[in-house]
Amino acid sequence: MSETPHPALLPTGMHDLLPPEAEVEAHVVARLMTTLAAYGYERVKPPLVEFEETLFSGAGATMANVTFRMMDPASHRMIGVRADMTPQIARIAATRLGDAPRPLRLSYAGQVLRVTGSEIRPERQVGEVGAELIGAAGPAADVEVIAVAGEALAAIGVPHLSVDITLPTLVPAITEACGISGVRATALRAALDHKDIAAVTAAAGGAGELLCHLLTAAGPAPAALAALDRLDLPERARAERVRLGSVLDGLSAAAPELKVTVDPVESRGFEYHTGISFTFYAGGVATHGPVGDLGRGGRYEAGDPATPEPATGFTLYTDTILRTLPRAAAPRRVLLPFGIDPARGRALRTEGWVTVAALGAVRDWRAEARRLGCGYVLENGTPVAVG
């Protein structure tokens, strides 16, 4: 018989968020949602679980392998715990809000659960904040979601913010035009993901030179665009390049302070995206451990796969965001000795103090304040630092 685990032991990828981090996270989520609301994104709140058939329809199919599933004792049907909230928002837009005017702007915040974590993000329970712009097909919609996400992250103090834009449909457009398919296409995709020029050349055949030039085109937006312009791209790939240029022009006006890079061949994590996609990063040294991407998003097809509508959006990850932010200044906490007039406590809270009321008399109030994590104690009606 196995020993009873320690009460503080949690499953792999799960953790408690303690003071003050839990309060900081709540504040960050509120600030992010405030920015989204200011741009007209209205909040929705989908359930934690849904029936498999709806959770894995459309874009949600890519999350099937990382979704916890179980039998619903009420309906005797299989249900899944959401691993990503974007497919849920797409479902709401297509059903409950199917008759709402387009474009539809929706926002959300909540927790998701995944069967496995990743090397960069080992957590299996992740906080998400995001927005979806549904029913708009033009590049102006791509510009808006990138700019809004950037402004939301900048508003909470993310340092050295940058966004990397990719075109997950660019390589498929080239391979299709060059007749590369099946096992060969799979090998080429793996080589591109690993940025292995020799393997790309071997797998791509006559298209090897073009694809290797695409690999080396990654970098700051102006240089990447110039490199793409020097390439003889197939027609559908040229259309992707033209749209990228329109989006970058729009971003230079909408978010001039945002650092923008382009990686034309990146596709990992964008399996269901159908156009301009992006990832946000914070530069500099992390203050709370290793930092991966702050969030990602891009264009996809929402609603019924038989009659999809264009959509784009983003998801921001609160666990990563918290690791990029500098330590917040501790709130001013003052100990209210037992028997203090409640009106004085209310006045202090109005002034921004955090008050901790003693529930009984003690001999040394300053020592008691230090024991309870208070930097101040109320003496003669005035907060006094305890040292």
C-alpha positions in Angstrom: 0.0 0.0 0.0 1.4 3.4 -1.0 2.0 6.0 1.7 -0.5 8.8 2.1 1.0 11.9 0.2 1.8 15.0 2.1 -1.2 17.4 2.2 0.8 20.0 0.3 1.7 17.7 -2.5 -0.1 18.5 -5.8 -0.2 16.7 -9.2 2.6 17.5 -11.6 2.0 20.8 -13.3 -0.3 22.1 -10.6 0.6 24.7 -7.9 -0.9 26.9 -5.3 -0.6 30.7 -5.9 0.0 32.3 -2.5 0.1 35.9 -1.2 1.1 38.2 -2.7 1.2 36.5 -6.1 -2.5 35.6 -6.1 -3.5 39.2 -5.5 -1.0 40.4 -8.2 -2.5 37.9 -10.7 -6.1 39.1 -10.0 -4.9 42.7 -10.5 -3.1 41.9 -13.8 -6.2 40.1 -15.1 -8.4 43.0 -14.2 -6.0 45.5 -15.9 -5.9 43.4 -19.1 -9.6 43.0 -19.2 -10.0 46.8 -18.7 -8.0 47.5 -21.8 -9.9 44.9 -23.9 -13.2 46.4 -22.7 -12.0 49.9 -23.7 -11.7 48.6 -27.3 -15.2 47.3 -27.4 -14.5 43.6 -26.5 -17.4 42.3 -24.5 -16.8 39.7 -21.9 -18.2 36.2 -22.1 -17.8 33.3 -19.6 -18.0 29.8 -21.1 -18.2 26.7 -18.8 -15.3 24.6 -17.6 -16.5 21.5 -19.4 -18.4 20.8 -22.6 -19.5 17.8 -24.6 -16.7 16.3 -26.7 -18.6 16.9 -29.9 -18.7 20.6 -29.4 -15.4 21.1 -27.6 -13.5 19.4 -30.5 -15.4 20.8 -33.4 -13.6 23.2 -35.8 -10.5 24.7 -34.4 -10.9 22.8 -31.2 -9.9 19.5 -32.9 -6.2 20.4 -32.4 -6.7 20.3 -28.6 -8.1 16.8 -28.5 -4.8 15.1 -27.4 -4.2 17.5 -24.5 -7.8 17.5 -23.1 -8.9 15.7 -19.9 -12.0 13.6 -20.7 -14.6 11.9 -18.5 -18.0 10.5 -18.4 -20.7 12.9 -17.4 -22.8 11.1 -14.7 -25.9 13.3 -15.5 -26.1 12.8 -19.3 -23.9 9.6 -19.6 -22.0 11.3 -22.5 -18.3 12.1 -22.7 -17.3 15.6 -21.7 -14.0 17.4 -21.7 -12.4 20.0 -19.5 -11.4 22.9 -21.7 -7.7 23.0 -22.7 -8.1 26.3 -24.5 -10.9 28.9 -24.5 -10.7 30.1 -28.1 -12.8 27.2 -29.5 -15.4 27.9 -26.8 -15.7 31.6 -27.9 -16.0 30.5 -31.5 -18.9 28.2 -30.5 -20.7 31.0 -28.6 -20.3 33.3 -31.5 -21.8 30.7 -33.9 -24.7 29.7 -31.7 -25.8 31.9 -28.9 -24.6 35.1 -30.7 -25.1 33.8 -34.2 -27.5 36.7 -35.0 -25.4 39.4 -33.4 -24.0 42.1 -35.7 -20.5 41.4 -37.2 -17.7 42.0 -36.6 -18.2 40.5 -33.2 -15.7 41.5 -30.4 -15.6 39.1 -27.4 -13.2 38.8 -24.5 -12.6 36.2 -21.8 -10.6 35.3 -18.7 -10.3 31.9 -17.0 -8.4 28.8 -16.3 -7.7 25.9 -18.6 -6.5 22.4 -17.9 -4.2 20.2 -20.1 -3.1 16.6 -19.9 0.5 17.5 -20.3 2.6 20.6 -20.1 5.5 21.5 -22.3 9.2 22.1 -21.8 8.8 25.8 -21.8 5.4 25.8 -20.0 5.3 22.8 -17.6 2.1 24.0 -15.9 -0.9 22.0 -16.8 -3.4 24.5 -15.3 -2.9 27.9 -17.1 -4.7 31.2 -16.7 -5.8 32.7 -20.0 -7.0 36.2 -20.9 -7.9 36.8 -24.5 -10.1 38.4 -27.2 -11.6 37.3 -30.5 -12.6 39.4 -33.4 -15.1 37.4 -35.4 -16.6 38.1 -38.8 -13.8 40.4 -40.2 -11.6 39.1 -43.0 -9.4 42.1 -43.9 -5.9 43.0 -42.7 -7.4 45.8 -40.5 -8.7 43.1 -38.2 -5.2 41.5 -37.9 -3.8 44.9 -37.1 -6.4 45.6 -34.4 -5.9 42.4 -32.5 -2.1 42.7 -32.5 -2.2 46.3 -31.4 -4.8 45.7 -28.7 -2.9 42.8 -27.3 0.3 44.9 -27.3 -1.4 47.8 -25.6 -2.9 45.5 -22.9 0.5 44.0 -22.1 2.2 47.4 -22.1 -0.4 48.8 -19.8 0.5 46.3 -17.0 4.2 47.1 -17.4 5.6 44.2 -19.4 9.2 45.2 -20.2 10.8 45.3 -23.7 7.7 44.0 -25.4 8.0 42.5 -28.9 5.8 40.6 -31.3 6.9 37.9 -33.8 4.7 37.6 -36.8 4.5 34.4 -38.9 2.7 33.1 -41.9 1.7 29.4 -41.2 0.1 29.1 -44.7 3.2 30.4 -46.6 5.1 27.1 -46.7 2.0 25.0 -47.6 1.4 27.5 -50.5 5.0 26.9 -51.8 5.0 23.1 -51.3 1.6 22.8 -53.1 2.9 24.8 -56.0 6.0 22.7 -56.2 4.2 19.4 -55.9 5.7 18.4 -52.5 3.3 16.2 -50.5 3.0 13.2 -48.3 6.0 11.9 -46.4 8.3 14.3 -48.2 6.2 17.3 -47.0 6.2 16.0 -43.5 10.0 15.6 -43.5 10.3 19.1 -44.9 8.1 20.6 -42.2 10.2 19.0 -39.5 13.4 20.3 -41.1 11.9 23.8 -41.3 10.8 23.6 -37.6 14.3 22.8 -36.6 15.8 25.5 -38.9 18.0 22.7 -40.4 19.1 24.1 -43.8 20.8 20.9 -44.9 17.7 18.8 -44.2 15.5 21.4 -45.9 17.7 21.2 -49.0 17.5 17.4 -49.0 13.7 17.2 -48.6 12.7 20.1 -50.8 14.5 19.2 -54.0 14.1 22.0 -56.6 12.3 24.2 -54.0 15.2 23.9 -51.5 16.9 27.2 -52.5 13.7 29.1 -52.1 12.8 27.6 -48.8 16.3 28.1 -47.4 16.1 31.8 -48.4 12.8 31.9 -46.4 14.6 30.5 -43.4 17.2 33.2 -43.5 14.7 35.9 -44.0 13.6 35.8 -40.4 14.4 39.0 -38.4 13.3 42.6 -38.0 10.2 43.4 -40.0 11.7 45.8 -42.6 14.6 43.4 -43.4 12.3 40.4 -43.5 10.0 42.1 -46.0 12.9 43.1 -48.2 14.2 39.6 -48.2 10.8 38.2 -49.2 10.5 40.7 -52.0 13.7 39.3 -53.5 12.2 35.9 -53.8 10.2 34.4 -56.7 7.2 33.3 -54.8 4.3 31.3 -56.2 1.1 33.2 -56.7 -0.7 32.2 -53.4 2.5 32.8 -51.5 2.8 36.3 -53.0 -0.7 37.0 -51.8 0.5 36.1 -48.2 3.4 38.5 -48.6 1.2 41.3 -49.8 -1.1 40.8 -46.8 1.9 40.8 -44.4 3.0 44.1 -45.8 -0.5 45.6 -45.2 -0.5 44.4 -41.6 3.0 45.7 -40.9 2.0 49.1 -42.4 -1.0 49.2 -40.2 1.0 48.3 -37.1 3.5 51.0 -37.7 0.6 53.5 -37.4 -1.4 51.7 -34.7 1.4 50.6 -32.5 4.6 52.5 -33.4 6.5 51.7 -30.2 5.9 47.9 -30.6 9.0 46.0 -31.8 8.0 43.7 -34.6 9.9 40.8 -36.1 8.9 38.3 -38.8 9.6 34.5 -39.1 8.1 33.4 -42.5 8.3 29.7 -41.8 7.4 29.2 -38.1 4.3 27.0 -37.7 4.6 25.2 -34.3 1.7 26.1 -32.1 -0.3 27.5 -35.1 -1.7 24.3 -36.4 -5.3 25.6 -36.8 -4.4 29.1 -38.0 -5.2 30.1 -41.5 -3.3 33.4 -41.9 -1.3 36.0 -40.2 -0.3 34.7 -36.7 1.8 36.1 -33.9 3.6 35.5 -30.6 4.4 38.1 -27.9 7.6 38.1 -25.9 9.2 40.2 -23.2 12.9 41.1 -23.6 15.5 41.6 -20.9 16.2 39.4 -17.9 13.3 37.6 -16.2 12.7 38.4 -12.6 10.8 35.3 -11.6 12.4 32.4 -13.5 12.4 31.3 -17.2 10.0 33.1 -19.5 8.5 31.8 -22.7 5.9 33.4 -24.8 3.5 35.8 -23.1 0.7 34.9 -25.5 -0.1 34.1 -29.1 -2.9 34.4 -31.7 -3.8 34.7 -35.3 -6.3 34.1 -38.0 -8.6 31.1 -38.0 -12.0 29.9 -39.2 -14.8 30.1 -36.6 -18.1 28.4 -36.4 -19.5 25.4 -38.3 -16.7 23.9 -40.5 -19.3 23.7 -43.3 -20.0 27.4 -43.2 -17.1 29.0 -41.4 -16.6 32.7 -40.8 -13.3 34.6 -40.7 -11.9 35.3 -37.3 -8.7 36.4 -35.5 -7.8 36.8 -31.9 -5.2 36.2 -29.2 -4.7 34.4 -25.9 -2.4 35.8 -23.2 -1.0 33.5 -20.5 -1.0 34.9 -16.9 1.6 32.5 -15.5 4.2 33.8 -18.0 3.2 37.4 -17.7 3.6 37.3 -13.9 7.2 36.1 -14.4 8.1 39.2 -16.5 6.8 41.8 -14.2 9.0 43.5 -11.6 8.2 42.8 -7.9 5.2 44.9 -7.0 5.7 47.3 -4.0 4.2 45.8 -0.9 0.9 47.5 0.1 1.1 49.7 3.2 -0.3 47.5 6.0 -1.1 49.0 9.3 -2.1 47.1 12.5 -5.1 48.5 14.3 -4.7 47.8 18.0 -7.7 46.2 19.7 -10.5 48.6 20.5 -9.7 51.3 17.9 -12.7 53.3 16.7 -13.9 51.5 13.5 -14.3 54.9 11.8 -10.6 55.5 12.0 -10.0 52.2 10.1 -12.5 53.2 7.4 -10.7 56.5 7.0 -7.4 54.8 6.6 -8.7 52.3 4.0 -10.2 55.3 2.1 -6.6 56.7 2.0 -5.2 53.5 0.5 -4.0 51.7 3.6 -4.5 48.0 4.2 -5.7 47.6 7.7 -5.3 44.5 9.9 -7.4 44.6 13.0 -6.1 43.0 16.2 -8.7 40.7 17.8 -7.3 41.0 21.3 -4.9 43.0 23.5 -1.1 42.3 23.5 1.7 43.8 25.5 3.9 45.0 22.5 1.9 46.3 19.6 5.0 47.0 17.4 6.2 43.4 17.8 2.7 42.2 17.0 2.7 44.3 13.9 5.9 42.8 12.7 4.6 39.3 13.4 1.5 39.9 11.3 3.5 41.4 8.4 2.5 45.0 9.0 5.0 47.7 8.4 3.0 50.2 10.6 1.0 50.3 13.8 -1.6 52.9 14.7 -0.4 55.0 17.6 -2.5 57.9 18.8 -4.5 57.7 15.6 -1.5 57.9 13.3 0.3 55.1 11.4 3.9 54.8 12.7 6.6 52.6 11.0 7.6 49.7 13.2 11.1 49.3 11.6 
